Amino acid sequence: MGIRPSVILIREWEQQMSSSGCCGRLEGDFLSRGGEPVFSQRREAMESMGSLYRAVRERFGDTVDLQVVDPRSWPTLLTLLVRDYRQQDVGFGELLHTLFRLPVRGVVVNGRLVARNEWPPEEVVFEAVEEAISA
């Protein structure tokens, strides 16, 4: 089997709400204001990413390398993007474009930024992955 297409879903983890390490973790529903979770937008982002993750996994199975990465994990993101640059025929300019435009929420397929700051419709990701498979 050849090199699998790479799909990176970038999403900030819900649990880390402060900068005080392991002691500063607050679960999304831990705090509430009038019965509503304080960090409901993070929960919504997590759930919407989950449905995209499941859709990609159901459609392509293990034929893609599907990763979920926190944007604050620069060593991991950089490693994955350099790997894609070397394996997936991504131009150096495209690599720099992706690196400097990395969002808190986004989708990267084979080193190319497909969506930024919002989850795209599943069909947009499917199309990018199918194009990567056929390349």
Steps between C-alpha positions, in 0.01 A plus 500: 500500500629849412499810711158572647349846458533712812201672663568727798210639699620791712296575810587647836439248776206580720652404835786750515336829599788666681876521473576341834584149382331189632340685792326750275280260309129569499262264332257673263192441716676548835401863530156623416317827497127463550515133397688573173864388463740795506709362214215380279670621179790263567258210551324591174834512312598163645170335407496641146859383445398157629237458231753603231755257644248214497387583145858495367577178690180330375556605140874430471578266790869428543585616147574845648726609784246694709643709785339741750752756622481788746629819329710572809698182432745661257754215504232252393350729236839590358604135487180399317521789253868439420418132451223597257735741323747220442255218420202665334654727235416820683694799371713701742281809442188299583666365813581855615147615413353223713744557787433872523124467467446217747179566688364393837246299301566365153563214260825421319509230231843392374659817636250733335263713703145400399301693762587769749317608817190292433417142420418464131220282367602135491486503118779761484731276704394190305582675173845607625576147624378338176717741302796403722430129447482536123821711479 
